[in-house]
Amino acid sequence: MENAKRIGVERERTDLQTPHRRQPRTETLHEWVPPVATCERTPELLEAILENIDQGVSLVDAELRVVAFNRRFLELLAFPPDRLRPGMPFQAFIRYNAERGEYGPGDVDRLVRERIDLARRFEPHCFERTRPDGTVLEVRGRPLPGGGFVTTYTDITEHKRVQTALRQSEARFRDFAESAADWFWEMDAKLRFTHVSEGLERNTGVEAPQLVRRTRREVFGTYDADAEKWERHEEVLRARRSFEDFEFAVQGPDGNTRMVSVSGKPIFDGNGVFQGYRGAGRDITEAYQLALELSHQATHDPVTGLVNRREFEERLTRALESARRSDAEHALCYLDLDQFKVINDTCGHLAGDELLRQIAALLSERVRRRDTLARLGGDEFGILMEHCPLDDAQHVAEDIRTLIKDFRFVWEHQGFRIGVSIGVAPITGATQSTTSALARADAACYFAKEQGRNRIHVYLEGDAGLERQHSEMCWVGRIQKALDQHRFRLFYQPIVPLTKGRADDEHYEILLRMEDERGRLVSPGYFLPAAERYHLASQLDRWTIDRTFAWLNSHPQHLQRLYLCSINLSGHSLGDDAFHDYLVRRLTCGAVPARKICFEVTETAAISNLASATRLMETLRKLGCNFALDDFGSGVSSFAYLKTLPADFLKIDGAFVRDIADNPLDLAVVKSINEIGKTMGKKTIAEFVDSRAILERLRAGGIGVDYAQGHYLAPARPLENLAC
């Protein structure tokens, strides 16, 4: 039947095989209904019930005449009341419906014939019919004893809409589940899988049927054998709690292991009885691997692959905690490579990095599996030896020192020998903190370097040399505090010409002084070594340059008659590319002419940072700056580097100048430095001219030094005095 969905036919045997004729009685519906009670009002009650139910009802007799119907029947079929009267032939009823399109398009006679043929069979039937206005009716017919049949009409439009929406929702869910990167799963009350979507197999290769009727641990516990993790997870499941991001390994049929993460929540029925779990899973292999890589990068040095300082300090903290808990004894070694800067500056950073990698490989072969080897920064390494007495640690340190001493580094057909200075410090329950443990080992290492390098020094309480180192460390805090409280002061000391020339022009060196907490001046000999050692020197250099340039900018008349203002640069600043950029910006963007500035670097600092120093000197000289090599002559190979370092002035080491009045050898050295400097086109400055005798010797001895500087000529004074 067109436009009517047949959803079922119930066939029953009945005694009514052949319809028989009866006289129609159409006054009331109840007369066609068998008696259901002996109550006098039964007919009226039945009629009232049928007129008020939500279903349409019609009665057709054995001769296929519509003999009764209720009001709802007319409403559901939108049948005009004046067109239907009791006793109307069922065929006329059907034809009217066909003509107005109730059964859909088609030949009216055919549509009527099909429905009359069905009615004449007097068989139970049930089907859905969609009216032209979209209303969906469920039509149910049942034969009656004695002939005819009763038909009910139920409006199931909303029910069908809900069913359709549900099917669409289920289809969407299936589509999402099949195409999503995640997958969905369900478990029963015994925590066994009852359903897993196809996404699991697509993402991991694990087939869903493998999981059904098995627990998660039964399936995956063999791949991820972390028993403690599984126990914690099963404890959550037994407690019927929700969980998020439980991660474990999955091995697919191809043998590849992938990481997955699952989340779930418990399911309870209407009575609160636990029914199982429902949740989702996702493949996190790429994210997991990325997290591992990021974690490795965060805890390891990119050059050597060793643990970095941050992770080393974390492990050191744990070792210190274990020492306090169990009286365990550990040891800490602090290693500083000797001559690394020479190789790095001479051969370049690629060579330096390769040297670090080879040293890391050497050290890795000599430490125990349980020990932690780390690169702490630059050319410094650390070794944490857990459960290792101090004597044993000292023997290990000596083996390492010998190993590195015998090591030969080759780069571009050149061979290099290096050494290592090692500081060893115990870690016991009495060790105050991670910082103090590192500081002690570092101080012992620095002391080993001061004692001649390529040696070992063990930190012991009461060590006089280390006490001095500790004093320097205390200066670090005082320096930082003085910077924060603006307690540094600028002084100047004139540099006086010994020959005729620029006698009226200002030429001086800027000197840095610090005020202590009581306002007393502190000599740089106290705080500068600590600043150099603990990486504060560049910060002091910036402070000095900023304040000097600001003072010169605020005194334009003085700036006009200024010949040269000399400012000292530390070794750390020479090797700091960021400082180089800062200095270029200050010189190119400020009002102070670069030609009036001379930067002083010590010979030792310049040689230790040869490549960086040369690059900086060449860059600044192009801008117009001058450079002076301070303490020149203090090194045994001073003259060899003069060809490389583009200096304008040589400041002769005061160790030779201060005794030239009495010591012919020192006088000869000063003469030699001056002569070589002049030959190379450089001017010379004699430092530490602290007496009349020294000055007269410089002038009368035919030495030819260009300038002199010292307390006898002019002591250092506050920079503000120049404005007077």
C-alpha positions as CSV (number, residue, x, y, z in Angstrom):
1,M,0.0,0.0,0.0
2,E,1.6,3.3,-1.1
3,N,2.3,5.9,1.5
4,A,1.5,3.4,4.2
5,K,4.3,1.3,5.9
6,R,3.1,-2.2,6.8
7,I,4.9,-3.0,10.0
8,G,3.3,-6.3,11.0
9,V,0.3,-8.5,10.5
10,E,-0.9,-10.7,13.3
11,R,-2.7,-13.8,12.0
12,E,-5.2,-15.6,14.2
13,R,-7.6,-18.4,13.5
14,T,-11.2,-17.4,14.2
15,D,-14.5,-19.1,14.1
16,L,-15.7,-16.3,11.8
17,Q,-14.8,-17.8,8.5
18,T,-17.5,-16.3,6.3
19,P,-19.2,-12.9,7.0
20,H,-23.0,-13.1,7.5
21,R,-25.5,-10.4,6.9
22,R,-27.0,-8.5,9.8
23,Q,-29.2,-5.5,10.0
24,P,-27.2,-2.4,10.7
25,R,-27.7,-0.8,14.0
26,T,-25.8,2.5,14.2
27,E,-27.3,4.5,17.0
28,T,-24.5,3.9,19.5
29,L,-21.0,2.4,19.5
30,H,-21.6,0.4,22.6
31,E,-24.2,-1.8,21.0
32,W,-21.5,-3.4,18.9
33,V,-19.3,-4.2,21.9
34,P,-19.8,-7.4,23.8
35,P,-21.0,-6.9,27.4
36,V,-18.2,-6.5,29.8
37,A,-20.2,-6.2,33.0
38,T,-23.7,-6.5,34.3
39,C,-23.6,-3.0,35.6
40,E,-26.7,-1.1,34.3
41,R,-24.4,1.9,33.2
42,T,-21.9,-0.2,31.3
43,P,-22.9,1.1,27.8
44,E,-22.8,4.7,28.9
45,L,-19.4,4.2,30.6
46,L,-17.9,2.5,27.5
47,E,-19.2,5.3,25.2
48,A,-17.8,7.9,27.5
49,I,-14.4,6.2,27.6
50,L,-14.2,5.8,23.8
51,E,-15.2,9.3,23.2
52,N,-12.4,10.6,25.5
53,I,-9.4,8.3,24.7
54,D,-6.6,9.7,22.6
55,Q,-7.0,7.0,19.9
56,G,-9.4,7.0,17.0
57,V,-11.7,4.0,16.9
58,S,-13.9,2.7,14.1
59,L,-16.1,-0.4,13.7
60,V,-16.9,-2.0,10.4
61,D,-19.4,-4.8,10.2
62,A,-19.2,-8.1,8.3
63,E,-20.7,-6.5,5.3
64,L,-18.0,-3.8,5.3
65,R,-20.1,-0.9,6.5
66,V,-18.8,1.8,8.9
67,V,-21.2,1.4,11.7
68,A,-19.5,3.3,14.5
69,F,-16.6,5.7,15.2
70,N,-15.5,8.1,17.9
71,R,-14.7,11.8,17.8
72,R,-10.9,11.3,17.8
73,F,-11.2,9.1,14.7
74,L,-12.6,12.1,12.7
75,E,-9.9,14.4,14.1
76,L,-7.0,12.2,13.3
77,L,-8.2,11.6,9.8
78,A,-9.4,15.1,9.3
79,F,-12.6,13.6,8.0
80,P,-15.5,16.0,7.6
81,P,-18.3,14.9,10.0
82,D,-20.9,15.6,7.4
83,R,-19.3,13.1,5.0
84,L,-19.4,10.1,7.4
85,R,-22.6,8.7,8.7
86,P,-23.1,5.4,10.5
87,G,-23.9,2.7,7.9
88,M,-21.7,4.3,5.2
89,P,-20.1,1.6,3.0
90,F,-16.5,1.1,3.9
91,Q,-15.7,1.3,0.2
92,A,-17.1,4.8,0.0
93,F,-15.0,5.8,3.0
94,I,-11.9,4.4,1.3
95,R,-12.7,6.1,-2.0
96,Y,-13.1,9.5,-0.4
97,N,-9.7,9.1,1.3
98,A,-8.1,8.0,-1.9
99,E,-9.5,10.9,-3.9
100,R,-8.2,13.4,-1.4
101,G,-4.7,11.9,-1.4
102,E,-4.7,10.1,1.9
103,Y,-3.0,7.1,0.4
104,G,-0.6,9.0,-1.8
105,P,-0.5,9.3,-5.6
106,G,-1.8,6.6,-7.9
107,D,-4.8,5.3,-9.6
108,V,-7.8,5.8,-7.2
109,D,-9.6,2.6,-8.3
110,R,-6.4,0.5,-7.7
111,L,-5.9,2.1,-4.3
112,V,-9.5,1.4,-3.3
113,R,-9.4,-2.2,-4.6
114,E,-6.2,-3.0,-2.6
115,R,-7.7,-1.8,0.7
116,I,-11.1,-3.4,0.2
117,D,-9.3,-6.7,-0.6
118,L,-7.4,-6.4,2.7
119,A,-10.5,-5.6,4.6
120,R,-12.4,-8.6,3.3
121,R,-9.8,-11.0,4.6
122,F,-10.7,-9.9,8.2
123,E,-7.2,-10.5,9.3
124,P,-5.4,-8.7,12.1
125,H,-3.1,-6.1,10.7
126,C,-0.9,-3.2,11.8
127,F,0.8,-0.6,9.7
128,E,2.0,3.0,9.7
129,R,0.4,5.6,7.5
130,T,1.6,9.0,6.8
131,R,-1.1,11.5,6.0
132,P,-0.6,14.4,3.5
133,D,0.0,16.9,6.3
134,G,2.8,14.7,7.7
135,T,0.9,13.2,10.5
136,V,2.0,9.6,11.1
137,L,-0.7,7.2,12.2
138,E,-0.4,3.6,13.5
139,V,-3.4,1.7,12.2
140,R,-4.3,-1.5,14.0
141,G,-7.2,-3.8,13.0
142,R,-8.6,-6.8,14.7
143,P,-11.5,-9.0,13.6
144,L,-14.5,-9.3,15.8
145,P,-16.4,-12.4,16.7
146,G,-19.5,-12.6,14.6
147,G,-17.9,-10.6,11.7
148,G,-16.5,-7.2,11.1
149,F,-13.4,-5.6,12.7
150,V,-12.4,-2.8,15.0
151,T,-9.7,-0.5,14.0
152,T,-7.7,1.9,16.2
153,Y,-5.7,5.0,14.9
154,T,-2.9,6.3,17.1
155,D,-1.0,9.5,16.4
156,I,2.7,8.4,16.5
157,T,4.1,11.5,14.8
158,E,6.1,12.7,17.8
159,H,7.2,9.1,18.6
160,K,8.5,8.8,15.0
161,R,10.3,12.1,15.2
162,V,12.0,11.0,18.4
163,Q,12.9,7.7,16.8
164,T,14.3,9.4,13.7
165,A,16.3,11.8,15.8
166,L,17.6,8.9,17.9
167,R,18.6,7.0,14.8
168,Q,20.3,10.1,13.4
169,S,22.1,10.7,16.7
170,E,23.2,7.0,16.7
171,A,24.4,7.3,13.1
172,R,26.3,10.5,13.9
173,F,27.9,8.9,17.0
174,R,28.9,5.9,14.8
175,D,30.3,8.2,12.2
176,F,32.2,10.2,14.8
177,A,33.4,7.1,16.6
178,E,34.6,5.5,13.3
179,S,36.3,8.7,12.0
180,A,37.5,10.3,15.3
181,A,41.1,10.0,16.5
182,D,39.7,8.8,19.8
183,W,37.8,5.6,20.5
184,F,35.1,4.7,22.9
185,W,34.7,1.8,25.2
186,E,32.3,0.3,27.8
187,M,32.9,-2.1,30.7
188,D,30.5,-4.2,32.7
189,A,30.2,-4.4,36.4
190,K,33.1,-6.9,36.5
191,L,35.3,-4.4,34.7
192,R,35.3,-6.4,31.5
193,F,35.1,-4.8,28.1
194,T,31.7,-5.1,26.4
195,H,32.2,-2.6,23.6
196,V,35.2,-0.9,21.9
197,S,34.8,1.3,18.9
198,E,36.8,0.8,15.7
199,G,39.1,3.7,16.5
200,L,41.2,1.5,18.7
201,E,42.2,-0.8,15.9
202,R,42.7,2.1,13.5
203,N,45.0,3.9,15.9
204,T,46.9,1.1,17.6
205,G,46.4,-2.0,15.5
206,V,44.8,-3.8,18.5
207,E,41.6,-5.5,17.3
208,A,38.5,-4.8,19.4
209,P,37.4,-8.4,19.7
210,Q,40.6,-9.1,21.6
211,L,39.3,-7.0,24.4
212,V,35.7,-8.2,24.8
213,R,35.0,-10.0,28.1
214,R,38.5,-9.2,29.3
215,T,39.8,-6.5,31.7
216,R,42.1,-3.7,30.7
217,R,45.0,-5.2,32.7
218,E,44.5,-8.6,31.2
219,V,44.9,-7.2,27.7
220,F,47.5,-4.5,28.2
221,G,49.3,-5.4,31.5
222,T,51.7,-7.7,29.7
223,Y,52.9,-4.8,27.5
224,D,53.2,-2.2,30.3
225,A,54.5,-4.1,33.3
226,D,54.4,-1.3,35.8
227,A,52.6,-3.2,38.5
228,E,52.3,-0.3,40.9
229,K,50.7,1.8,38.2
230,W,48.1,-0.9,37.4
231,E,47.4,-1.4,41.1
232,R,46.7,2.3,41.6
233,H,44.4,2.3,38.6
234,E,42.4,-0.8,39.7
235,E,42.0,0.7,43.2
236,V,40.3,3.7,41.5
237,L,38.0,1.3,39.5
238,R,37.1,-0.7,42.6
239,A,36.2,2.6,44.4
240,R,33.9,3.4,41.4
241,R,35.6,6.7,40.9
242,S,36.0,8.7,37.6
243,F,39.5,8.8,36.2
244,E,41.3,10.9,33.6
245,D,44.3,10.3,31.4
246,F,45.4,6.9,32.6
247,E,48.4,6.2,30.4
248,F,49.9,2.9,29.4
249,A,51.7,1.1,26.6
250,V,49.9,-0.9,23.8
251,Q,51.6,-3.3,21.5
252,G,50.0,-3.9,18.1
253,P,50.2,-6.9,15.9
254,D,53.1,-5.3,14.0
255,G,55.1,-5.3,17.2
256,N,55.2,-1.5,17.5
257,T,54.5,-0.1,20.9
258,R,52.3,2.9,21.2
259,M,51.2,5.0,24.2
260,V,47.5,5.5,24.9
261,S,45.5,7.5,27.4
262,V,42.1,6.6,28.6
263,S,39.5,8.4,30.7
264,G,36.2,7.0,32.1
265,K,33.4,7.5,34.5
266,P,31.2,4.9,36.4
267,I,27.7,4.0,35.2
268,F,24.9,3.5,37.7
269,D,21.3,2.4,37.1
270,G,18.2,4.3,38.4
271,N,18.6,2.5,41.8
272,G,22.2,3.5,42.1
273,V,23.6,0.0,41.3
274,F,27.0,0.0,39.6
275,Q,26.7,-1.2,36.0
276,G,30.2,-0.6,34.8
277,Y,32.3,2.1,33.1
278,R,32.1,4.1,30.0
279,G,34.8,6.3,28.5
280,A,37.1,7.2,25.7
281,G,40.7,6.6,24.8
282,R,43.2,8.3,22.5
283,D,46.6,7.6,21.0
284,I,49.2,9.9,22.6
285,T,52.3,8.3,21.1
286,E,53.5,11.5,19.3
287,A,52.6,13.7,22.3
288,Y,54.3,11.3,24.7
289,Q,57.5,11.1,22.6
290,L,57.5,14.9,22.3
291,A,57.1,15.2,26.0
292,L,60.0,12.8,26.5
293,E,62.1,14.8,24.1
294,L,61.2,18.1,25.8
295,S,61.9,16.6,29.2
296,H,65.2,15.3,28.0
297,Q,66.0,18.7,26.5
298,A,65.0,20.4,29.8
299,T,67.3,18.1,31.9
300,H,70.2,17.4,29.5
301,D,72.9,19.4,27.9
302,P,72.5,19.7,24.1
303,V,76.2,19.6,23.3
304,T,77.3,16.6,25.3
305,G,74.0,14.8,26.0
306,L,74.9,14.7,29.7
307,V,72.6,15.8,32.5
308,N,72.5,19.6,32.8
309,R,73.0,21.7,35.9
310,R,69.3,22.0,36.8
311,E,68.8,18.2,36.8
312,F,72.1,17.7,38.5
313,E,71.0,20.0,41.4
314,E,67.7,18.1,41.6
315,R,69.6,14.8,42.0
316,L,72.0,16.4,44.4
317,T,69.1,17.5,46.6
318,R,67.8,14.0,46.7
319,A,71.2,12.6,47.7
320,L,71.4,15.2,50.4
321,E,68.0,14.1,51.7
322,S,69.1,10.5,51.7
323,A,72.2,11.4,53.7
324,R,70.1,13.0,56.3
325,R,67.7,10.1,56.5
326,S,70.1,7.2,56.6
327,D,73.5,8.8,57.5
328,A,74.6,7.8,54.0
329,E,77.9,9.3,52.7
330,H,78.1,10.7,49.2
331,A,80.7,12.8,47.4
332,L,80.6,15.6,44.9
333,C,83.3,16.4,42.3
334,Y,83.6,19.7,40.5
335,L,85.7,19.6,37.4
336,D,87.1,22.6,35.4
337,L,89.0,21.9,32.2
338,D,92.4,23.7,31.8
339,Q,93.3,25.3,28.5
340,F,89.8,24.9,27.1
341,K,89.4,28.6,26.3
342,V,92.7,28.5,24.3
343,I,91.4,25.7,22.1
344,N,87.9,27.3,21.8
345,D,89.3,30.7,20.8
346,T,92.1,29.4,18.6
347,C,90.1,26.7,16.7
348,G,86.6,28.0,17.1
349,H,83.4,26.9,18.8
350,L,83.0,23.7,16.7
351,A,86.3,22.5,18.1
352,G,85.3,23.5,21.6
353,D,82.1,21.6,21.3
354,E,83.8,18.5,20.0
355,L,86.3,18.6,22.8
356,L,83.5,18.8,25.3
357,R,81.8,15.8,23.7
358,Q,85.0,13.7,23.8
359,I,85.7,14.6,27.4
360,A,82.1,13.7,28.3
361,A,82.6,10.3,26.6
362,L,85.9,9.7,28.5
363,L,84.3,10.6,31.9
364,S,81.2,8.4,31.2
365,E,83.5,5.4,30.9
366,R,85.0,6.0,34.4
367,V,82.0,6.7,36.5
368,R,79.7,4.1,38.0
369,R,76.2,3.4,36.6
370,R,74.6,4.9,39.7
371,D,76.7,8.1,39.6
372,T,75.5,11.2,37.9
373,L,77.8,13.0,35.4
374,A,76.7,16.4,34.3
375,R,77.9,19.4,32.4
376,L,77.4,22.4,34.7
377,G,78.2,25.0,32.1
378,G,81.1,26.2,29.9
379,D,84.0,23.9,30.5
380,E,82.8,22.7,33.9
381,F,81.5,19.2,34.8
382,G,80.1,17.7,37.9
383,I,80.0,14.1,39.3
384,L,77.7,13.0,42.0
385,M,79.0,9.8,43.6
386,E,76.3,8.3,45.7
387,H,77.2,6.0,48.6
388,C,80.9,6.8,48.1
389,P,83.2,7.6,51.0
390,L,85.5,10.7,50.6
391,D,88.7,8.6,50.2
392,D,87.2,6.5,47.4
393,A,86.0,9.7,45.7
394,Q,89.5,11.1,45.9
395,H,90.9,8.0,44.2
396,V,88.3,8.3,41.4
397,A,89.1,12.0,41.0
398,E,92.8,11.2,40.6
399,D,92.0,8.5,38.0
400,I,90.0,11.1,36.0
401,R,92.7,13.7,36.3
402,T,95.3,11.3,34.9
403,L,92.9,10.1,32.2
404,I,92.4,13.7,31.0
405,K,96.1,14.6,31.3
406,D,97.0,11.7,29.0
407,F,94.2,12.6,26.6
408,R,95.2,14.2,23.3
409,F,92.6,16.2,21.4
410,V,93.1,16.4,17.6
411,W,91.5,19.1,15.4
412,E,92.4,19.7,11.8
413,H,95.7,17.9,12.1
414,Q,96.6,19.8,15.3
415,G,97.1,18.1,18.6
416,F,96.3,19.7,22.0
417,R,96.9,18.6,25.6
418,I,94.6,19.8,28.3
419,G,94.3,19.3,32.0
420,V,91.6,19.4,34.6
421,S,91.3,20.9,38.1
422,I,89.0,19.0,40.4
423,G,87.4,20.0,43.7
424,V,86.0,17.2,45.9
425,A,83.5,17.8,48.7
426,P,81.7,15.3,51.0
427,I,77.9,15.2,51.2
428,T,76.8,14.1,54.7
429,G,73.8,14.7,56.9
430,A,75.6,17.8,58.2
431,T,75.8,19.4,54.7
432,Q,73.5,22.5,55.0
433,S,72.1,22.6,51.5
434,T,72.5,21.8,47.8
435,T,73.9,25.3,47.3
436,S,76.5,25.0,50.0
437,A,77.6,21.5,48.7
438,L,78.1,23.0,45.2
439,A,79.8,26.0,46.6
440,R,82.3,23.9,48.6
441,A,83.2,21.7,45.6
442,D,83.5,24.8,43.4
443,A,85.7,26.6,45.9
444,A,87.9,23.5,46.1
445,C,88.1,23.3,42.3
446,Y,89.0,27.0,42.1
447,F,91.7,26.6,44.7
448,A,93.1,23.7,42.7
449,K,93.4,26.0,39.7
450,E,95.0,28.7,41.8
451,Q,97.6,26.2,43.0
452,G,98.8,25.5,39.5
453,R,96.0,23.7,37.7
454,N,95.8,20.0,36.8
455,R,95.4,19.0,40.4
456,I,92.8,17.9,43.0
457,H,91.8,19.7,46.1
458,V,89.5,18.2,48.8
459,Y,87.3,20.5,50.8
460,L,87.9,20.1,54.5
461,E,86.6,22.3,57.3
462,G,89.1,24.8,58.5
463,D,91.1,24.9,55.2
464,A,92.8,28.3,55.1
465,G,92.8,28.5,51.3
466,L,89.1,27.6,51.1
467,E,88.3,30.1,53.9
468,R,89.6,32.8,51.6
469,Q,87.4,31.4,48.8
470,H,84.5,31.4,51.2
471,S,85.2,35.1,51.9
472,E,85.1,35.8,48.2
473,M,81.7,34.1,48.0
474,C,80.4,36.4,50.8
475,W,81.5,39.3,48.6
476,V,79.1,38.2,45.9
477,G,76.1,39.0,48.1
478,R,77.6,42.3,49.2
479,I,78.3,43.3,45.6
480,Q,74.8,42.6,44.5
481,K,73.4,44.5,47.5
482,A,75.7,47.5,46.7
483,L,74.4,47.5,43.1
484,D,70.8,47.4,44.3
485,Q,71.4,50.2,46.8
486,H,73.5,52.4,44.4
487,R,76.6,52.3,46.6
488,F,79.2,52.1,43.8
489,R,81.2,55.3,43.1
490,L,83.3,56.4,40.1
491,F,86.8,57.8,40.6
492,Y,89.4,58.9,38.1
493,Q,93.2,59.0,38.0
494,P,95.0,61.2,35.5
495,I,97.4,59.7,32.9
496,V,100.2,62.3,32.5
497,P,102.2,62.8,29.3
498,L,106.0,62.5,29.8
499,T,106.7,64.2,26.5
500,K,105.6,67.5,25.1
501,G,102.1,67.5,23.6
502,R,98.7,67.3,25.0
503,A,99.5,68.6,28.4
504,D,96.3,70.7,28.6
505,D,93.9,67.9,27.5
506,E,92.3,65.6,30.0
507,H,93.4,62.0,29.9
508,Y,92.5,59.7,32.8
509,E,91.4,56.2,33.8
510,I,88.0,55.6,35.4
511,L,88.3,53.5,38.6
512,L,85.5,51.8,40.5
513,R,85.0,52.0,44.3
514,M,82.4,50.5,46.5
515,E,80.9,52.0,49.7
516,D,80.3,49.5,52.5
517,E,77.2,49.5,54.7
518,R,78.8,52.2,56.8
519,G,79.8,54.5,53.9
520,R,83.5,53.5,53.9
521,L,85.2,53.1,50.6
522,V,86.2,49.5,49.7
523,S,89.2,49.0,47.4
524,P,88.5,47.0,44.2
525,G,91.1,44.5,45.3
526,Y,88.6,43.1,47.7
527,F,85.5,42.8,45.6
528,L,86.7,42.5,42.0
529,P,88.2,39.0,42.3
530,A,84.8,37.8,43.6
531,A,83.0,39.6,40.8
532,E,85.3,38.0,38.2
533,R,85.0,34.6,39.7
534,Y,81.2,34.6,40.2
535,H,80.2,36.3,36.9
536,L,79.3,39.7,38.2
537,A,82.1,41.5,36.4
538,S,80.1,42.2,33.2
539,Q,77.3,43.7,35.3
540,L,79.8,46.0,37.0
541,D,81.3,46.9,33.6
542,R,77.9,47.9,32.3
543,W,77.2,50.0,35.4
544,T,80.6,51.8,35.0
545,I,80.0,52.5,31.3
546,D,76.5,53.7,31.8
547,R,77.4,56.1,34.6
548,T,80.6,57.4,32.9
549,F,78.7,58.1,29.7
550,A,75.9,59.8,31.6
551,W,78.4,62.0,33.5
552,L,80.2,63.0,30.3
553,N,76.9,63.8,28.6
554,S,76.0,66.1,31.5
555,H,79.3,68.0,31.3
556,P,79.7,69.1,27.6
557,Q,82.4,71.6,28.4
558,H,84.6,68.9,30.0
559,L,83.8,66.6,27.1
560,Q,85.1,69.2,24.7
561,R,88.5,69.3,26.3
562,L,88.7,65.6,26.9
563,Y,91.5,63.7,25.2
564,L,90.8,60.2,26.4
565,C,88.7,58.5,29.1
566,S,89.9,55.0,29.8
567,I,87.4,52.4,31.0
568,N,88.4,48.9,32.2
569,L,86.7,45.8,30.7
570,S,86.7,42.4,32.5
571,G,87.6,39.1,30.9
572,H,83.9,38.0,31.2
573,S,82.8,41.1,29.1
574,L,85.4,40.2,26.4
575,G,83.8,36.8,26.0
576,D,80.2,37.9,26.1
577,D,78.6,38.5,22.7
578,A,75.6,40.2,24.3
579,F,78.0,42.7,26.0
580,H,79.6,43.4,22.6
581,D,76.2,44.3,21.1
582,Y,75.4,46.5,24.1
583,L,78.7,48.3,23.8
584,V,78.3,49.0,20.1
585,R,74.8,50.4,20.8
586,R,76.1,52.7,23.5
587,L,78.8,54.1,21.3
588,T,76.7,54.5,18.1
589,C,73.5,55.9,19.8
590,G,75.0,58.2,22.4
591,A,76.5,61.7,22.3
592,V,80.0,60.7,23.6
593,P,82.4,60.5,20.6
594,A,84.0,57.1,20.3
595,R,87.4,58.6,19.6
596,K,87.4,60.0,23.2
597,I,87.0,56.6,24.8
598,C,89.8,54.1,25.4
599,F,89.0,50.6,26.8
600,E,91.5,48.8,28.9
601,V,91.8,45.1,29.0
602,T,94.4,43.1,31.0
603,E,96.8,41.1,29.0
604,T,95.8,37.9,30.8
605,A,92.1,38.5,30.0
606,A,92.8,39.3,26.4
607,I,94.9,36.2,25.9
608,S,92.3,34.0,27.7
609,N,89.6,35.3,25.3
610,L,91.8,35.8,22.3
611,A,89.3,35.4,19.5
612,S,86.6,37.4,21.3
613,A,89.0,40.1,22.4
614,T,90.4,40.5,18.9
615,R,87.0,40.7,17.4
616,L,85.7,43.3,19.9
617,M,88.9,45.4,19.6
618,E,88.6,45.5,15.8
619,T,84.9,46.4,15.9
620,L,85.3,49.2,18.3
621,R,88.5,50.6,16.7
622,K,86.5,50.9,13.5
623,L,84.0,53.1,15.4
624,G,87.0,55.3,16.6
625,C,87.7,53.8,20.0
626,N,91.2,53.2,21.4
627,F,92.4,50.1,23.3
628,A,95.1,49.7,25.9
629,L,96.6,46.4,27.1
630,D,96.9,46.6,30.8
631,D,99.5,44.9,32.9
632,F,101.5,44.2,29.8
633,G,104.6,42.1,30.3
634,S,103.1,40.0,33.0
635,G,102.9,36.9,30.7
636,V,105.8,35.0,29.3
637,S,104.4,35.2,25.8
638,S,103.3,38.8,25.9
639,F,105.1,40.0,22.8
640,A,103.8,37.0,20.7
641,Y,100.3,38.3,21.0
642,L,101.0,41.9,20.1
643,K,100.7,41.0,16.4
644,T,97.2,39.7,17.0
645,L,95.8,42.2,19.4
646,P,95.1,45.6,17.8
647,A,96.0,47.7,20.8
648,D,96.9,51.4,20.7
649,F,98.5,51.6,24.2
650,L,100.7,49.3,26.2
651,K,100.4,49.8,30.0
652,I,103.6,48.4,31.4
653,D,103.0,46.1,34.3
654,G,103.6,48.0,37.6
655,A,105.6,45.0,38.9
656,F,108.5,46.2,36.7
657,V,107.9,49.9,37.0
658,R,107.8,50.2,40.8
659,D,111.5,49.0,41.1
660,I,113.2,50.6,38.1
661,A,114.9,53.2,40.3
662,D,116.9,50.4,42.0
663,N,116.7,47.3,39.9
664,P,118.6,47.4,36.5
665,L,116.8,44.2,35.4
666,D,113.3,45.8,35.8
667,L,114.6,48.9,34.0
668,A,115.8,46.8,31.1
669,V,112.4,45.1,30.9
670,V,110.6,48.4,30.8
671,K,113.0,49.7,28.1
672,S,112.4,46.5,26.0
673,I,108.6,46.8,26.3
674,N,108.8,50.4,25.3
675,E,111.1,49.8,22.3
676,I,109.0,46.9,21.0
677,G,105.8,48.9,21.5
678,K,107.3,51.9,19.6
679,T,108.4,49.6,16.8
680,M,104.8,48.4,16.4
681,G,103.4,51.9,16.5
682,K,102.0,51.7,20.0
683,K,102.2,54.3,22.8
684,T,103.3,53.2,26.3
685,I,102.1,54.0,29.7
686,A,104.1,53.3,32.9
687,E,101.8,52.3,35.8
688,F,102.5,52.5,39.6
689,V,104.6,55.7,39.4
690,D,104.4,56.1,43.2
691,S,107.6,58.0,43.9
692,R,109.7,60.9,42.6
693,A,112.6,58.5,42.0
694,I,110.5,56.4,39.6
695,L,109.3,59.4,37.7
696,E,112.9,60.8,37.4
697,R,114.2,57.5,36.2
698,L,111.4,57.4,33.5
699,R,112.3,60.9,32.3
700,A,116.1,60.9,32.7
701,G,116.9,57.4,31.6
702,G,116.2,57.9,28.0
703,I,113.5,55.3,28.1
704,G,111.0,57.2,26.0
705,V,107.8,56.1,27.7
706,D,104.9,58.3,26.6
707,Y,102.7,58.5,29.7
708,A,102.9,57.8,33.4
709,Q,100.2,57.1,36.0
710,G,100.5,56.7,39.7
711,H,99.8,58.0,43.2
712,Y,102.9,60.3,43.1
713,L,101.6,62.1,40.0
714,A,97.9,62.2,41.1
715,P,95.9,60.0,43.4
716,A,92.5,58.7,42.4
717,R,89.7,61.2,43.1
718,P,85.9,61.2,42.8
719,L,84.8,61.8,39.2
720,E,82.7,64.8,40.4
721,N,85.9,66.7,41.2
722,L,86.6,67.1,37.4
723,A,83.6,69.4,37.1
724,C,85.1,71.9,39.6
